[in-house]
């Protein structure tokens, strides 16, 4: 949360934060991402807003957001204090149940006319700096190879690598199984079986 150059682009979002906050009585039965994919034109975006615009989103997601460290390590209490401090900037209520604005903002941006809108989450500082924010949107547009790849290229590459990790692990397991150093009579029989934690 300290570096406003780090942004997030959700691959999938079923949020109805905007529709529930501003268009609830209009009978719209789609999510925000679909709504803005249909409603925005090329290079248009929603003015960034703090997360939790609707009562539903505030109460179900942002009011009680928490992260804790359950590891029994010497740094556990220090980590939990640090987590609480950071997560508190994301919450949409104060300790005494008052409503507040989160430091996490979001927008929907449609870089290409025939493409989808993207839900982009940014820090408050970037959201409120219009010129910098527009440069970030242009950067995102230049990283999308539409229609072949429907997401920014760096995000596509990370996803591709993550999906191929399993294949690499399979190759390592096979190498272990075929190793002449694997002596089944020396208690190493368990290396032949998969075990997922």
N, C-alpha and C positions, 0 to 999 in steps of 0.2 A: 504493500500500500504506500510505500514511500517513494516509489519510482513511477511517475506518471507517464513514462514512455512505454510501460508494459500495459498492453490492452488484451482483452479477451474477445474471441469470436466464437459464439456457441455454434456447434455443428447442427444441433437440433434444439429447438425451444418450443415448448407448448404454452408458454406464458400468454396470458390474456390481460396483462397489467393495464395496457392502454384501453383496450375495449371495455374492460370492467370498470375502469375509472371514469371514462368520458363518454362511452357509447353503450352502456349497459341496457338501456331501455330501447335500443334500436333493433333487437332481435338478431344480432350478428353471431353466428355459430361457428366461427373459425378462430384460430389463434392469431396473435399479433403479427407474427412473421408472415403468415399467408396474407393477412389483411394488407400489410405494407408492400408485399410483393405485387399485389394486384393494384394498389392505390398510388404508389410512387412511380415517377418517371425516372429515366436515366439521370444519374448524378444528384438525385434528390435524397434528402435525409430528414428524419425527425429531429427537431431541436433536442439535444440531450436533456434527459430528465433524471432525477434521482430515482433509484429503484424503489419499489413499493408505492406506486402511484394509487393503486386500488387498495381498498380495505382488505380484500381477500389475499392479495400478494403480501401486504405488510404483515398480516396476522399469521399466514401459513408459512412464510419463508423468512422474512427479514427481521421480525421482532425478536424471535428467540434463537437466532443463529448462534451456534457455538462450536468451538473446536477445543478438545482437551487432549492432553497427553496421558495415556494410560500405562505407559512404560514405567516400570519401577527402576528409575535411574536417578542419580544424584541431582540432575538438572530438572527433574519433573516439575517442581513448584515454580521455578523460574520460567520454564517453557509455558506453563499454564497462565502465568501472569502476562507474559508477552502475547500469547494467543488472545487473551481477554482484551488486552489493550487494542490490538489490531482489529479484532472482530467487532469491538464496540463502535469503531468508525463506520462499519457496514450496516449496523442495526438501524431500525427506523423508530425506535422508542428509547427513551431515557430510562435510567434505573428506577425512577419513580413513576413509571407508566406514562410519561408524557410523550407526545409524538415529536419526532425530529427527522431531519433530512439525512439520508445516508451520504457518505462520501463516495459511493459508487454510483456512477451514472450510466445510462444506456441510451442507445439510439438504434434506429433501423435505417440502413443505407442501401440504396439500389444503384450499383455502379453501371449496370447495363440494362437497356430497355427490356430485352427478352429474358433477362436473368432474374434470380431471386433477390429479395432484400436480405441483408445480413443483420443479425442482432449483434451489436458491438458494445462491449462494456468497458468503460474508461474511468479514470479517477476524476474527481471533481475539478482539479486544477486544469486538466486538459480539456474537459467538457466546457469550461467557462472561457477558454482562450480560443475564440472563434477562428482566427487565422491559423494557429497551430493545428487545431482540430481538422480544418479543411485540408491541410497538408497531409495529415494522417489518412484521411479518407482517400485522397489521390494516391497515396502510397499503396493502400489496400487495393484500389482499382488496378494499379499497374502490376500487382502480383497475382491477379486472377486471369487465368488463361481460359476464358469462357468461349464456347460451351464445353470444350473437352474436359476441363476440370472446374468444378463448381465452387471451389473454395480458394483462398489465397495459397499460392504455391508452397510457401514454407509450411503451412498447416497440412497441406496434402502430403508433403514429404515425411513429416513427423508421423502422420497417421500410417503411411505406407511402411515405414520402418517398424513401427510398433506392431503392425500386423504380421511382419516377417520374423519377429523375435522367436515365435514358436518353432518355426522351421529351423532356426539356428540352434535352439535348445535340443531339438530332435537329433540333429547332426552330432552334437556333443554327447548325448546319451548313447548313440550308436557307436561312437568312437570309444567310449568307456566300455561298452559291452564287448567290443571286439579286441580290446587291449589284452595283450599277453600278460600284463601285470595283474589282471583281475583273477584272483585266485579264490574260487568259490568255497574252497575248504578252509579259508582263513577268515571267515565271518563277513565276507563282502557280498554275499548273495543278495542283500537288500538293494544293491545298486542296480539290479536288473529291473526293478519295478518303479513305475511312476508314482509320485506322491506329490499332491498339490496342497499347499497351505492356503 
